[in-house]
Amino acid sequence: MRKKVPKPYLKLGDYTILERTLRAFLSLSGMAQVVVATSKDRMDEARGILSAILPEDINGLVVAGGRDRQHSIRQALQHVAEIDLVLVQDAVRPFVDAQDIKACCSAAANMGAAVLGVPVKDTIKQVDDRRQICETPDRNMLWKAQTPQVFRKSLLLKAYDYAQKEELTVTDDASIVEAMGQPVKIVEGGRENIKITYPLDLELARIILNKIEQ
């Protein structure tokens, strides 16, 4: 992002991206706990955000993250309460729709694991280490994964134990569950559920926010 402030703590309108992301989940009935994994130097800031927005019946907790996403999620899982479903959400996806979250939770309750996603629009090329094209997958069978990714807690804990044992390194939680042979349902989400990673994404987020607030 070429900024000194980490992406979740950048302002998007009047609130940080992290706060907007968290607010998207507050309408969910049955939500018992929010665990934020963050860098040690941002823990107090994250605690301030949680205390400002969480109602009294939702427990908020901030933990120190690991060296990458996978290890941060594992750290957070050690502090999750005795609940049925765990929702794993990118802190920088502030526009996820509440109805999509509920649909993903429903699918995970039935199957054990579900993720939000959208069909890809572009033709995808698989390349080798010389950047030569070796395959063009049928894009009708390809989806772009989003978050939240929702799992039965027992299944996700088992998956992370499996990843540690097999020394797996993955970029999302569904990949670990898939590696164990467990089916994962994909639930169609919205195109506005963008991940704010690059400066252009931040500009697009401002356009989306302006549309929402009109």
C-alpha positions as CSV (number, residue, x, y, z in Angstrom):
1,M,0.0,0.0,0.0
2,R,3.1,2.2,0.3
3,K,2.0,3.7,3.6
4,K,3.5,3.5,7.1
5,V,0.1,2.6,8.6
6,P,-0.8,-1.1,8.2
7,K,-3.8,-1.6,5.8
8,P,-6.4,-2.5,8.5
9,Y,-5.8,0.7,10.3
10,L,-6.0,3.1,7.4
11,K,-9.0,5.4,7.4
12,L,-11.9,4.7,5.0
13,G,-14.1,7.7,5.5
14,D,-14.7,8.2,9.3
15,Y,-13.6,4.8,10.4
16,T,-10.6,2.5,10.0
17,I,-10.9,-0.4,7.5
18,L,-10.8,-2.9,10.4
19,E,-13.7,-1.2,12.2
20,R,-15.8,-1.2,9.1
21,T,-15.0,-4.9,8.6
22,L,-16.0,-5.8,12.1
23,R,-19.2,-3.7,11.9
24,A,-20.3,-5.9,9.0
25,F,-20.7,-8.8,11.4
26,L,-22.5,-7.1,14.3
27,S,-26.0,-7.9,12.9
28,L,-25.4,-11.6,13.1
29,S,-27.5,-13.4,15.7
30,G,-25.6,-15.8,17.9
31,M,-22.2,-14.3,17.5
32,A,-20.4,-14.8,20.8
33,Q,-16.9,-13.7,20.3
34,V,-14.5,-11.6,18.1
35,V,-10.8,-12.4,18.1
36,V,-8.5,-10.1,16.3
37,A,-4.9,-11.2,15.5
38,T,-2.6,-8.3,14.9
39,S,0.9,-7.1,15.2
40,K,2.1,-6.4,18.8
41,D,2.5,-2.7,18.2
42,R,-1.2,-2.4,17.1
43,M,-2.8,-4.5,19.9
44,D,-3.9,-1.5,22.0
45,E,-5.4,0.2,18.9
46,A,-7.3,-3.0,18.0
47,R,-8.6,-3.3,21.6
48,G,-9.8,0.3,21.4
49,I,-11.8,-0.5,18.3
50,L,-13.4,-3.6,19.8
51,S,-14.3,-1.8,23.0
52,A,-15.9,1.0,21.0
53,I,-18.2,-1.1,18.8
54,L,-18.9,-4.5,20.5
55,P,-22.1,-4.9,22.5
56,E,-21.7,-6.3,26.0
57,D,-22.9,-9.8,25.1
58,I,-20.0,-10.3,22.6
59,N,-16.6,-11.0,24.0
60,G,-13.7,-9.2,22.3
61,L,-10.1,-10.3,22.4
62,V,-6.9,-9.2,20.7
63,V,-4.0,-11.6,20.3
64,A,-0.5,-11.2,18.8
65,G,-0.4,-12.6,15.3
66,G,2.3,-14.9,13.8
67,R,4.8,-14.4,11.0
68,D,2.1,-14.9,8.3
69,R,-1.7,-15.3,7.9
70,Q,-1.6,-19.1,8.6
71,H,0.2,-18.7,11.9
72,S,-1.9,-15.7,12.9
73,I,-5.1,-17.8,12.5
74,R,-3.6,-20.6,14.4
75,Q,-2.8,-18.2,17.2
76,A,-6.3,-16.8,17.2
77,L,-7.9,-20.3,17.3
78,Q,-6.2,-21.0,20.6
79,H,-8.4,-18.4,22.2
80,V,-11.7,-19.2,20.5
81,A,-14.6,-20.0,22.9
82,E,-16.7,-23.2,23.0
83,I,-18.8,-22.5,19.9
84,D,-20.1,-24.3,16.9
85,L,-18.9,-22.2,13.9
86,V,-15.7,-20.2,13.4
87,L,-15.8,-17.4,10.8
88,V,-12.4,-16.4,9.4
89,Q,-12.4,-13.0,7.9
90,D,-9.8,-10.8,6.2
91,A,-9.5,-7.5,8.1
92,V,-9.4,-5.6,4.8
93,R,-12.7,-6.8,3.3
94,P,-15.0,-4.2,4.8
95,F,-17.9,-4.5,2.3
96,V,-19.0,-8.1,2.9
97,D,-22.8,-8.3,2.8
98,A,-24.6,-9.6,6.0
99,Q,-26.9,-11.8,4.0
100,D,-23.9,-13.4,2.2
101,I,-22.3,-14.1,5.6
102,K,-25.5,-15.8,6.9
103,A,-25.7,-17.9,3.7
104,C,-22.1,-19.0,4.2
105,C,-22.8,-19.9,7.8
106,S,-25.8,-21.9,6.8
107,A,-23.8,-23.9,4.3
108,A,-21.0,-24.5,6.8
109,A,-23.5,-25.7,9.4
110,N,-24.8,-28.3,6.9
111,M,-21.5,-29.4,5.4
112,G,-18.9,-28.4,7.9
113,A,-17.0,-25.9,5.7
114,A,-18.0,-23.1,3.3
115,V,-16.4,-20.1,1.7
116,L,-17.7,-17.0,0.0
117,G,-16.6,-16.6,-3.6
118,V,-17.4,-15.3,-7.1
119,P,-17.0,-16.8,-10.5
120,V,-13.9,-15.5,-12.3
121,K,-14.4,-13.1,-15.1
122,D,-11.0,-13.5,-16.8
123,T,-9.3,-16.3,-18.6
124,I,-6.8,-17.8,-16.3
125,K,-3.4,-19.1,-17.5
126,Q,-1.3,-21.6,-15.6
127,V,2.4,-21.1,-16.2
128,D,5.6,-22.9,-15.4
129,D,8.7,-21.5,-13.7
130,R,9.8,-19.9,-17.0
131,R,6.4,-18.1,-17.3
132,Q,5.5,-20.2,-20.3
133,I,1.8,-21.1,-20.5
134,C,1.2,-24.8,-19.8
135,E,-2.5,-24.9,-19.3
136,T,-5.7,-22.8,-19.7
137,P,-8.3,-24.0,-17.2
138,D,-12.0,-23.8,-18.1
139,R,-13.0,-20.6,-16.4
140,N,-16.5,-21.9,-16.0
141,M,-15.1,-24.1,-13.3
142,L,-13.1,-21.4,-11.6
143,W,-14.1,-19.3,-8.6
144,K,-12.3,-16.5,-6.8
145,A,-12.3,-17.2,-3.1
146,Q,-13.4,-14.5,-0.6
147,T,-14.0,-14.3,3.1
148,P,-15.5,-15.1,5.4
149,Q,-14.6,-18.7,5.3
150,V,-16.7,-20.6,7.8
151,F,-16.0,-23.9,9.5
152,R,-17.2,-26.1,12.4
153,K,-14.7,-25.3,15.1
154,S,-13.7,-29.0,15.6
155,L,-13.0,-29.3,11.9
156,L,-10.8,-26.2,11.7
157,L,-8.8,-27.2,14.8
158,K,-8.2,-30.7,13.2
159,A,-7.2,-29.1,10.0
160,Y,-4.6,-26.9,11.6
161,D,-3.2,-29.8,13.5
162,Y,-3.0,-31.6,10.1
163,A,-1.2,-28.7,8.5
164,Q,1.4,-28.6,11.2
165,K,2.0,-32.3,11.1
166,E,2.3,-32.3,7.3
167,E,4.2,-29.0,7.2
168,L,1.6,-27.4,4.8
169,T,1.8,-23.8,3.8
170,V,-1.4,-22.4,2.4
171,T,-3.0,-19.0,1.6
172,D,-6.4,-19.7,3.0
173,D,-8.0,-21.9,5.6
174,A,-10.2,-23.8,3.1
175,S,-7.0,-25.2,1.4
176,I,-6.1,-27.0,4.7
177,V,-9.6,-28.5,5.0
178,E,-9.5,-29.6,1.3
179,A,-6.1,-31.2,1.9
180,M,-7.6,-33.5,4.5
181,G,-10.2,-34.6,1.9
182,Q,-13.1,-32.7,3.5
183,P,-15.6,-31.2,1.1
184,V,-15.9,-27.4,1.2
185,K,-19.0,-25.6,-0.2
186,I,-18.6,-22.4,-2.1
187,V,-21.3,-19.8,-1.7
188,E,-21.7,-17.0,-4.2
189,G,-20.8,-13.6,-2.7
190,G,-20.8,-10.1,-4.0
191,R,-18.3,-8.3,-6.3
192,E,-18.1,-5.4,-3.8
193,N,-16.5,-7.8,-1.3
194,I,-13.1,-6.6,-2.4
195,K,-9.8,-7.1,-0.5
196,I,-8.0,-3.8,-0.1
197,T,-4.4,-4.6,-0.9
198,Y,-3.1,-2.1,-3.4
199,P,-3.5,1.7,-3.7
200,L,-6.0,1.2,-6.5
201,D,-8.1,-1.0,-4.2
202,L,-8.3,1.8,-1.7
203,E,-9.6,4.2,-4.4
204,L,-12.2,1.6,-5.4
205,A,-13.2,1.2,-1.8
206,R,-13.8,4.9,-1.5
207,I,-16.1,4.7,-4.6
208,I,-18.0,1.8,-3.1
209,L,-18.3,3.6,0.2
210,N,-19.6,6.7,-1.5
211,K,-22.2,4.6,-3.3
212,I,-23.3,2.9,0.0
213,E,-23.6,6.2,1.9
214,Q,-25.6,8.1,-0.8
